[in-house]
Amino acid sequence: MTFTSYAQNFEDVMLWRALRHVHAGRYIDVGAQHPIVDSVSKAFYDHGWRGIHVEPVPSYAELLRQDRPDETVLQLALSDKTGILELNVIEDTGLSTAVKKFADSHKARQGLAFKTVPTPTMPMKTALAYLAGQDVHWLKIDVEGLEEEVLRGWDSQVLRPWIIVIEATVPASTELHYKGAEEILLAANYQFQYFDGLNRFYVAAEHPELIPAFSVPPNVFDAVRLSGLANSELCRGLLEAHSNEKMALEESLRSVRKEASERESRSSEQIAELSAQFESSKHESARAEMQRLQAEARCSEAEARRAQIAAECSQLGIRRLEAEANAAQAMLQTAAMQQRLDAVFASTSWQITAPLRWLGKPARRLTSAVRDGRVAPGVKRRIKNVLQVTARVIVRHPVLKRGILAPLALAPSLRRRLRAMLAPPSAPATEIRTTGDVQLEMSPATRALYAALKSASRQG
């Protein structure tokens, strides 16, 4: 598993090199500060270790509780006695200290303001008494000048960490400040093994196997990665470069986003314009389609009207043909009638009876005059005699008889008048009414003419 260093000066690398063989070890971090930034314990915590944090600054104690809910956080200051001290808190730094002159120096040199917070104090042997007889694999003490007072409250016979790391310089300087603390450690049977320029490492006499791990400083063979969250000067250049690169990338990203936003805005405008054009085109298409449908409707209407007119024309044509047929039939009938009339006019009977038709009207007038008594008796007698003589002549000639009987069959009234006129005067007249006719007794010649006329009439 890769080891990532979070400590300020690779303290965690040196401790991991010596204790990596320990599974789920325990540590005590006095002056723990931030749970991640410049943390000596963070890498061990990630590898399954658990421990106790002693942190008097309220904000850092709360961050530790939030980030390490399964660890013990003591919000107090360790010292050689129980009581209250004035802690000079410099926010957001690891420089908070109970030594007033150090706080004043930070303010004078770096302009770091501080505030004084009353903080309870307790000896280590009292605060951590519950760890008596248990293994503690490392103890780190970084309390900004009070390291010696912390060790004076320690009972080295009850609590014996395998390795003790103690800050050995005046805060924020290279001035060494460890003599009093080292005397206590040496007296507790610990051996000094390594100085990293800021801290001194001591190994308990009962664990000499750990001494070889401190023969050389951290190096490439430790296969360590930096977290990038430390405030160490060793990482500052990389952090600044990274920060500058990050800022440049962010600026580039903002520029890209701005350009993308502008492009998006332009695209949105173009899309809106295209959408408007498309909508307009759709409207134009809809209008064109509507016009096309209207034109089709008009064409359909015109076609229906044309079909109606064609049907009407067809009916008119049929009626015209019927009229023409009726006219032709009438013409044929007229022609037939004319033909029959022509045949009648050309017939022998028509030509023979022509004198009778010519004499018919005067005869009817003469007959009427005789019947009404408007003709003198002598004239009537002479006419009757002439007709009787004529009748005898006709009877004697068969051809004349046939020629005169046929027309008389067509004129019954005339035939009756002739019979009445040709009756002989000497014969007594006996009036016989038969079907409306008056029959008189006639002479033999008249009777013979009458019989011939009657026979012709029946044949007709």
Disulfide bonds with the S-S distance in Angstrom:
none
